[in-house]
Amino acid sequence: MTGKGGPAFPGVRAGLTVAGMAPIPTPGSRPQDDPEQTYVGLTTDEAERRARERGWSTVRSLPAGAIITMEYVAGRLNFSVADGRVTRCWQG
């Protein structure tokens, strides 16, 4: 942050940058499997167990047609489930 300083930033002079900013986060690597090929057709329990064994940090099972927010979460695997089986799978 640059500026003249003042009560909120004592000692900061024009043209200087305030250090200590947090680094830009780097998303972790995700497991190297194809979600559609690996999980569709499995029972919910088997799919969740397999996903965790393969390194997915978050596994979310949703009823088919559920309304969800679209925020992307690195390392999350989503399952759409009908009659106890995974019908669709996607990451984020």
Number of C-alpha atoms within 10 A of each C-alpha: 12 12 13 12 14 10 7 7 13 9 10 17 14 11 10 12 12 12 7 6 8 6 6 6 6 7 9 8 10 15 15 9 11 11 18 15 10 13 23 18 16 16 17 22 13 13 22 22 12 15 21 14 11 13 14 19 15 16 18 13 16 17 14 14 9 9 8 7 6 7 7 9 12 16 17 17 21 18 25 20 22 15 10 13 18 26 19 18 20 13 19 14
